[in-house]
């Protein structure tokens, strides 16, 4: 049964028809962060316009189970200006993949899907012959920080988005 479920998961580029499912997942994540007492995603970001922009620029990706969207992230290459102002030091200065806006459906939390999404991002990077992945999260996003630790990301310092400090991480792929 588990093997069938794993085979049913697909990481693919999002299409505009996915927007309602993606936005529902993002809204769940915004509410979850609020209930956890975090200020992350409590300022009107992300919003449907941001997600639409991701999709239109072929940067939005979904994790599906069968035909159902169960997770969302934005994946970009060498495209995060705030990372140039890192308070700290990156491990590498080569090309990198960066991901933002990781969110998993409420119905699929705690089942390893965020890790599955992140390993899919690693495969995406390797396919493009890029060996560095950079990402950030709010200082109080303990679940994401645990995933970074589990997957071998290293803390590199702090970056700021909309005036808020974020912990920055990098993983060098071998």
Backbone as CSV, one residue per row, in Angstrom:
resi,resn,N_x,N_y,N_z,CA_x,CA_y,CA_z,C_x,C_y,C_z
1,UNK,0.823,-1.201,0.000,0.000,0.000,0.000,0.863,1.260,0.000
2,UNK,1.917,1.289,0.831,2.786,2.460,0.882,3.453,2.691,-0.465
3,UNK,3.923,1.618,-1.115,4.569,1.768,-2.409,3.630,2.405,-3.420
4,UNK,2.362,2.005,-3.408,1.404,2.586,-4.338,1.242,4.074,-4.079
5,UNK,1.175,4.460,-2.814,1.003,5.876,-2.475,2.217,6.676,-2.944
6,UNK,3.440,6.143,-2.734,4.637,6.853,-3.164,4.649,7.022,-4.674
7,UNK,4.248,5.997,-5.407,4.228,6.077,-6.864,3.198,7.093,-7.335
8,UNK,2.184,7.335,-6.541,1.112,8.249,-6.934,1.522,9.714,-6.767
9,UNK,2.644,9.987,-6.083,3.084,11.367,-5.888,3.875,11.848,-7.090
10,UNK,3.563,13.061,-7.510,4.267,13.687,-8.622,4.625,15.111,-8.224
11,UNK,5.832,15.524,-8.551,6.274,16.907,-8.383,6.332,17.492,-9.780
12,UNK,5.512,18.498,-10.018,5.418,19.036,-11.377,5.220,20.548,-11.345
13,UNK,5.453,21.155,-12.509,5.204,22.579,-12.655,3.709,22.842,-12.494
14,UNK,3.377,23.867,-11.745,1.969,24.230,-11.541,1.412,24.881,-12.796
15,UNK,0.121,24.720,-12.985,-0.598,25.397,-14.069,-1.680,26.262,-13.435
16,UNK,-2.165,27.216,-14.186,-3.113,28.187,-13.625,-4.373,27.514,-13.077
17,UNK,-4.766,26.383,-13.647,-5.937,25.660,-13.132,-5.717,25.113,-11.721
18,UNK,-4.448,25.020,-11.287,-4.133,24.552,-9.931,-4.346,25.649,-8.891
19,UNK,-4.499,26.899,-9.343,-4.519,28.032,-8.418,-5.522,27.887,-7.267
20,UNK,-6.787,27.471,-7.500,-7.704,27.356,-6.361,-7.212,26.368,-5.285
21,UNK,-6.679,25.224,-5.715,-6.172,24.249,-4.742,-4.937,24.793,-4.033
22,UNK,-4.045,25.420,-4.788,-2.834,25.992,-4.195,-3.211,27.054,-3.174
23,UNK,-4.120,27.955,-3.544,-4.485,29.042,-2.641,-5.124,28.498,-1.368
24,UNK,-5.919,27.458,-1.475,-6.504,26.829,-0.292,-5.401,26.303,0.631
25,UNK,-4.403,25.653,0.074,-3.280,25.127,0.867,-2.503,26.272,1.512
26,UNK,-2.257,27.336,0.758,-1.537,28.500,1.308,-2.332,29.124,2.456
27,UNK,-3.647,29.266,2.275,-4.480,29.834,3.355,-4.418,28.962,4.610
28,UNK,-4.414,27.653,4.455,-4.287,26.754,5.606,-2.954,27.005,6.319
29,UNK,-1.886,27.162,5.537,-0.562,27.391,6.118,-0.502,28.745,6.825
30,UNK,-1.122,29.761,6.241,-1.166,31.088,6.882,-1.867,30.977,8.237
31,UNK,-2.978,30.280,8.278,-3.718,30.101,9.526,-2.904,29.296,10.545
32,UNK,-2.223,28.259,10.078,-1.397,27.432,10.960,-0.312,28.276,11.608
33,UNK,0.359,29.115,10.815,1.425,29.967,11.356,0.839,30.936,12.391
34,UNK,-0.347,31.473,12.119,-0.997,32.384,13.069,-1.287,31.666,14.377
35,UNK,-1.849,30.461,14.285,-2.184,29.692,15.491,-0.946,29.312,16.289
36,UNK,0.193,29.196,15.611,1.457,28.894,16.279,2.069,30.138,16.912
37,UNK,1.432,31.295,16.698,1.921,32.535,17.288,3.002,33.217,16.475
38,UNK,3.154,32.839,15.228,4.189,33.411,14.374,3.663,34.623,13.617
39,UNK,4.577,35.535,13.279,4.200,36.643,12.407,4.467,36.316,10.942
40,UNK,5.050,35.137,10.683,5.326,34.736,9.302,4.013,34.588,8.536
41,UNK,3.962,35.210,7.364,2.819,35.133,6.447,1.577,35.790,7.042
42,UNK,1.735,36.746,7.936,0.584,37.415,8.548,0.424,38.848,8.044
43,UNK,1.125,39.179,6.963,1.118,40.556,6.461,0.547,40.675,5.047
44,UNK,-0.300,39.732,4.659,-0.885,39.785,3.315,-0.037,39.104,2.256
45,UNK,1.031,38.476,2.682,1.926,37.730,1.802,2.065,36.335,2.365
46,UNK,2.056,35.325,1.521,1.772,35.380,0.090,0.286,35.587,-0.171
47,UNK,-0.004,35.961,-1.404,-1.386,36.216,-1.804,-1.606,35.622,-3.197
48,UNK,-2.835,35.604,-3.675,-3.087,34.987,-4.989,-2.275,35.606,-6.131
49,UNK,-1.994,36.905,-6.052,-1.202,37.546,-7.105,0.218,36.991,-7.138
50,UNK,0.800,36.751,-5.963,2.151,36.191,-5.886,2.167,34.788,-6.493
51,UNK,1.179,33.982,-6.142,1.120,32.609,-6.652,0.886,32.627,-8.164
52,UNK,0.005,33.503,-8.638,-0.242,33.626,-10.078,1.047,34.006,-10.800
53,UNK,1.797,34.947,-10.229,3.088,35.349,-10.809,4.028,34.148,-10.890
54,UNK,4.115,33.373,-9.803,4.960,32.166,-9.810,4.592,31.272,-10.991
55,UNK,3.304,31.001,-11.124,2.832,30.082,-12.166,3.106,30.655,-13.551
56,UNK,2.779,31.915,-13.748,2.981,32.532,-15.064,4.449,32.573,-15.471
57,UNK,5.349,32.627,-14.483,6.786,32.659,-14.767,7.429,31.277,-14.648
58,UNK,6.592,30.242,-14.617,7.041,28.846,-14.582,7.946,28.569,-13.379
59,UNK,7.605,29.210,-12.240,8.353,29.029,-10.999,7.524,28.322,-9.930
60,UNK,6.233,28.127,-10.171,5.365,27.456,-9.216,5.392,25.954,-9.451
61,UNK,5.498,25.190,-8.370,5.526,23.727,-8.454,4.580,23.144,-7.429
62,UNK,3.966,22.032,-7.797,3.055,21.348,-6.890,3.510,19.912,-6.677
63,UNK,3.163,19.405,-5.513,3.286,17.985,-5.216,1.867,17.460,-5.258
64,UNK,1.660,16.397,-6.010,0.320,15.843,-6.134,0.282,14.416,-5.612
65,UNK,-0.917,14.022,-5.223,-1.204,12.628,-4.908,-2.324,12.256,-5.869
66,UNK,-1.978,11.471,-6.874,-2.921,11.259,-7.958,-3.124,12.587,-8.664
67,UNK,-4.360,13.023,-8.777,-4.669,14.300,-9.421,-4.825,15.446,-8.415
68,UNK,-4.727,15.140,-7.123,-4.967,16.131,-6.078,-3.686,16.861,-5.702
69,UNK,-3.726,18.188,-5.735,-2.589,18.998,-5.288,-2.542,18.933,-3.761
70,UNK,-1.393,18.510,-3.227,-1.253,18.398,-1.770,-0.149,19.297,-1.220
71,UNK,0.619,19.943,-2.106,1.674,20.834,-1.648,2.075,21.815,-2.727
72,UNK,2.663,22.915,-2.293,3.074,23.973,-3.213,4.409,24.567,-2.787
73,UNK,5.192,24.976,-3.774,6.408,25.755,-3.540,6.753,26.526,-4.804
74,UNK,7.522,27.581,-4.635,8.086,28.307,-5.774,9.563,27.937,-5.847
75,UNK,10.045,27.663,-7.058,11.427,27.248,-7.269,12.042,28.176,-8.317
76,UNK,13.161,28.800,-7.952,13.819,29.766,-8.828,15.305,29.424,-8.923
77,UNK,15.937,29.899,-9.969,17.377,29.700,-10.148,18.067,31.053,-10.072
78,UNK,19.044,31.161,-9.157,19.863,32.378,-9.001,19.025,33.647,-8.889
79,UNK,17.864,33.558,-8.265,16.956,34.697,-8.290,16.420,35.004,-6.898
80,UNK,17.286,35.550,-6.071,16.828,36.053,-4.782,17.749,37.195,-4.361
81,UNK,17.401,38.428,-4.731,18.262,39.577,-4.432,18.589,39.726,-2.946
82,UNK,17.652,39.366,-2.068,17.917,39.518,-0.626,19.083,38.652,-0.169
83,UNK,19.360,37.564,-0.886,20.450,36.671,-0.489,21.819,37.310,-0.685
84,UNK,21.885,38.369,-1.495,23.143,39.100,-1.666,23.475,39.906,-0.412
85,UNK,22.483,40.124,0.446,22.681,40.909,1.670,22.679,40.020,2.912
86,UNK,23.080,38.785,2.761,23.122,37.846,3.882,24.020,38.383,4.996
87,UNK,23.512,38.353,6.211,24.340,38.633,7.391,24.882,37.284,7.815
88,UNK,26.033,36.951,7.305,26.640,35.643,7.506,27.432,35.305,6.259
89,UNK,27.544,34.005,5.971,28.314,33.599,4.796,27.722,32.338,4.186
90,UNK,27.477,32.397,2.879,27.032,31.210,2.156,28.195,30.230,2.037
91,UNK,27.898,28.978,1.890,28.922,27.950,1.715,29.548,28.076,0.331
92,UNK,28.705,28.328,-0.677,29.183,28.453,-2.053,28.725,29.784,-2.642
93,UNK,29.363,30.154,-3.720,28.959,31.346,-4.466,28.649,30.993,-5.913
94,UNK,28.329,29.726,-6.151,28.021,29.252,-7.495,26.527,29.403,-7.762
95,UNK,26.097,28.895,-8.927,24.670,28.882,-9.235,23.918,28.166,-8.117
96,UNK,22.680,28.584,-7.896,21.886,27.948,-6.850,20.421,27.919,-7.226
97,UNK,19.738,26.951,-6.646,18.285,26.881,-6.699,17.795,27.408,-5.365
98,UNK,16.754,28.221,-5.394,16.135,28.715,-4.170,14.664,28.348,-4.210
99,UNK,14.125,27.987,-3.053,12.690,27.733,-2.999,12.064,28.565,-1.898
100,UNK,10.814,28.953,-2.152,10.028,29.773,-1.230,8.615,29.208,-1.144
101,UNK,7.877,29.639,-0.135,6.440,29.383,-0.023,6.095,27.893,0.020
102,UNK,6.821,27.140,0.816,6.508,25.713,0.973,5.260,25.580,1.838
103,UNK,4.273,24.872,1.318,3.035,24.645,2.074,2.472,23.277,1.700
104,UNK,2.024,22.560,2.720,1.421,21.238,2.543,-0.021,21.300,3.045
105,UNK,-0.904,20.621,2.348,-2.319,20.566,2.724,-2.494,20.038,4.145
106,UNK,-3.444,20.631,4.861,-3.781,20.191,6.228,-3.990,18.675,6.297
107,UNK,-4.619,18.113,5.282,-4.941,16.686,5.278,-3.722,15.794,5.084
108,UNK,-2.573,16.389,4.788,-1.385,15.598,4.485,-0.193,15.953,5.377
109,UNK,-0.433,16.709,6.434,0.652,17.087,7.341,1.171,15.867,8.100
110,UNK,2.458,15.918,8.438,3.051,14.882,9.268,3.290,13.563,8.552
111,UNK,3.214,13.575,7.233,3.389,12.334,6.462,4.656,12.363,5.609
112,UNK,5.514,13.359,5.834,6.778,13.433,5.108,6.705,14.111,3.751
113,UNK,5.601,14.771,3.445,5.462,15.368,2.124,6.329,16.609,1.923
114,UNK,6.575,17.379,2.963,7.475,18.531,2.812,8.879,18.031,2.472
115,UNK,9.319,16.964,3.136,10.627,16.378,2.814,10.638,15.854,1.383
116,UNK,9.550,15.204,0.992,9.458,14.683,-0.379,9.560,15.834,-1.384
117,UNK,8.903,16.941,-1.081,8.968,18.098,-1.963,10.399,18.619,-2.039
118,UNK,11.064,18.696,-0.916,12.423,19.224,-0.898,13.400,18.287,-1.610
119,UNK,13.221,16.978,-1.489,14.090,16.063,-2.236,13.786,16.152,-3.733
120,UNK,12.554,16.465,-4.089,12.219,16.697,-5.500,12.909,17.955,-6.016
121,UNK,13.015,18.969,-5.175,13.725,20.196,-5.555,15.207,19.879,-5.759
122,UNK,15.764,19.025,-4.906,17.157,18.610,-5.082,17.345,17.913,-6.426
123,UNK,16.426,17.028,-6.776,16.503,16.328,-8.064,16.406,17.328,-9.219
124,UNK,15.526,18.317,-9.079,15.387,19.378,-10.075,16.724,20.104,-10.248
125,UNK,17.370,20.457,-9.137,18.656,21.157,-9.197,19.712,20.294,-9.896
126,UNK,19.804,19.039,-9.483,20.802,18.148,-10.083,20.555,17.979,-11.580
127,UNK,19.290,17.900,-11.963,18.950,17.778,-13.380,19.467,18.982,-14.176
128,UNK,19.526,20.136,-13.529,20.018,21.361,-14.174,21.510,21.569,-13.910
129,UNK,22.152,20.558,-13.307,23.579,20.597,-12.978,23.920,21.771,-12.047
130,UNK,23.033,21.999,-11.098,23.229,23.009,-10.062,23.374,22.253,-8.743
131,UNK,24.404,22.607,-7.965,24.758,21.816,-6.795,24.585,22.547,-5.467
132,UNK,23.842,23.627,-5.487,23.571,24.382,-4.264,22.089,24.709,-4.195
133,UNK,21.515,24.491,-3.013,20.138,24.906,-2.765,20.166,25.841,-1.570
134,UNK,19.519,26.987,-1.723,19.448,27.977,-0.653,17.982,28.225,-0.333
135,UNK,17.720,28.459,0.932,16.348,28.706,1.372,16.393,29.449,2.695
136,UNK,15.235,29.931,3.112,15.155,30.629,4.395,13.805,30.334,5.029
137,UNK,13.744,30.565,6.323,12.489,30.410,7.044,12.481,31.340,8.237
138,UNK,11.307,31.598,8.747,11.161,32.430,9.927,11.874,31.760,11.111
139,UNK,12.425,32.561,11.991,13.169,32.045,13.141,12.337,31.104,14.005
140,UNK,11.006,31.252,13.972,10.158,30.429,14.843,9.418,29.324,14.086
141,UNK,9.830,29.044,12.860,9.188,27.976,12.098,9.926,26.665,12.395
142,UNK,9.635,26.115,13.571,10.341,24.917,14.034,10.186,23.719,13.101
143,UNK,8.985,23.453,12.560,8.889,22.298,11.653,9.829,22.413,10.451
144,UNK,9.904,23.597,9.840,10.780,23.752,8.683,12.245,23.684,9.087
145,UNK,12.591,24.266,10.226,13.977,24.192,10.697,14.386,22.739,10.947
146,UNK,13.465,21.916,11.480,13.766,20.487,11.688,13.985,19.776,10.357
147,UNK,13.180,20.110,9.366,13.351,19.488,8.044,14.705,19.880,7.454
148,UNK,15.072,21.161,7.562,16.381,21.590,7.069,17.488,20.770,7.741
149,UNK,17.394,20.615,9.052,18.408,19.864,9.788,18.442,18.404,9.334
150,UNK,17.283,17.789,9.239,17.190,16.381,8.828,17.783,16.161,7.442
151,UNK,17.565,17.104,6.535,18.019,16.944,5.155,19.435,17.462,4.912
152,UNK,20.115,17.917,5.963,21.516,18.298,5.826,21.779,19.730,5.398
153,UNK,20.812,20.613,5.585,21.037,22.027,5.305,21.855,22.630,6.439
154,UNK,22.682,23.614,6.105,23.499,24.284,7.111,23.030,25.729,7.272
155,UNK,22.943,26.159,8.513,22.586,27.548,8.809,23.731,28.437,8.345
156,UNK,23.404,29.499,7.594,24.427,30.389,7.033,24.329,31.822,7.528
157,UNK,23.224,32.188,8.158,23.077,33.554,8.636,21.642,34.028,8.532
158,UNK,21.487,35.350,8.419,20.150,35.940,8.378,19.972,36.814,7.135
159,UNK,18.749,36.784,6.626,18.324,37.677,5.553,17.038,38.339,6.015
160,UNK,16.629,39.392,5.324,15.428,40.126,5.728,14.454,40.230,4.566
161,UNK,13.192,39.929,4.860,12.105,40.083,3.900,11.024,40.933,4.534
162,UNK,10.646,42.001,3.853,9.619,42.913,4.350,9.913,43.320,5.792
163,UNK,11.203,43.553,6.083,11.628,44.018,7.394,11.748,42.950,8.461
164,UNK,11.476,41.710,8.117,11.486,40.628,9.101,12.708,39.724,8.901
165,UNK,13.453,39.442,9.999,14.625,38.579,9.862,14.223,37.129,9.612
166,UNK,15.005,36.460,8.775,14.764,35.061,8.446,16.082,34.301,8.549
167,UNK,16.019,33.070,9.005,17.197,32.215,9.053,17.446,31.663,7.653
168,UNK,18.686,31.787,7.175,19.059,31.345,5.832,19.884,30.062,5.911
169,UNK,19.600,29.152,4.996,20.233,27.843,4.962,20.727,27.530,3.566
170,UNK,21.740,26.668,3.507,22.219,26.174,2.216,22.540,24.699,2.340
171,UNK,22.294,23.990,1.257,22.706,22.591,1.155,23.495,22.453,-0.126
172,UNK,24.677,21.863,-0.018,25.504,21.573,-1.185,25.235,20.124,-1.564
173,UNK,24.821,19.942,-2.809,24.504,18.604,-3.301,25.763,17.957,-3.841
174,UNK,25.876,16.673,-3.602,27.082,15.975,-4.053,26.801,15.147,-5.255
